[in-house]
Amino acid sequence: MSSENLDIAYVAKLARIALTDDEVERFGAQLGDLLGHVATLADLDLDSIPATAQVVESRNVVREDCERPSLDRETVLNGAPQRQGAFVRVPRIIGQA
């Protein structure tokens, strides 16, 4: 699709972007250049290139599952916005039936 077929002002209106006439002209030219590059990529012969699911080898990084000390209960409760006894109080998110 060439930039001549695009209505930049209409696309900007759909995106709720206010553009001046100068911006419409400038962005239209830039979008035309971008679409030209995409068209160049579409013309490449990729039949001899094998499909890849991942460009960089993916490997699972895990750490040893071991017990470690956690924060003291009072430290956590003192940092909470609200507390109720030995618990953190949170707002109700489910209405009463």
N, C-alpha and C positions, 0 to 999 in steps of 0.2 A: 504494500500500500504506500503510495507516495504522499508527500505532505500536501500536494494540491488537492487530494481527496479528503483531507481532514479539515474540519471546521474547528480551529483552535479556540475561538471564542465560545463555541457550543460546549466543547469539552471542559473549558474553564468554568462555564456556568454549571455544568453537572457536578463539578468538584467544589462548587461554591467558592471559587477564587475570582476575585476582581482583577482584571488585567486591563492595562491601558492599550491603546492601538499599537504603540511601539513594542510593548511586551508581546502582544499577539504575533506581530511580525517576527520578532527575534526568536521567540519560543517555537514558532512554526518552522523556522529555518533549522533550529537545533533538532527538533523532532524529525524533520526530513532527513538530516544527516544521520541521526541514530537509526532510522528505518533503513537507510541505505546500507549501513554497516550490517544490520541484521540480514538484509537480503544477500549481502556478500557471503555471510556465514551459511545461509541456506543453500548456496550454490556449491559448497565444498563437497567433495566425494569422500564419504565416510564409510563406504562399504568394506574397506579393508581394515577398519579400526574396530577392535572387539568392544562390545558393550561392557561397561564397568558399573558396578553398583556403588563403589566408593573409590575415590581417587587416591586417598591416603589409606594405608592399611589400618583397619579398625581392630583394636584389641581391648579387652576388658581389663580395666585397672582396678584392682581390689586391694584392700588393706587387711591385715590380720584382724580377725574378730576377737578382740580381747577386752576384758573388763578394765575400765579406767575410772578414776575418781570423778564424780560429778559435783555440781555446785551444791553447797549446803542449802537446806530447805529454807532457813531464815534469810539467807542472801537472796534467794529467788523471791520469796514473799515480800521482802522489803522493797524489791524493784517492781513489784506488780502495781498497776494503777489502783486496784481494790483487792482487799483480801477479806475472807470470811473464815475466821479461826485459822486452821492449818491449810486452807485452800485458797487458790486464786479465784476471785469472783469475776464472772464474765456476764455480759448482758444476755438476756433470754432471747433466743432466736426462733423458738417454736412457740406459737401461741397456745393458750390453754384450750382444750376441747370442750 
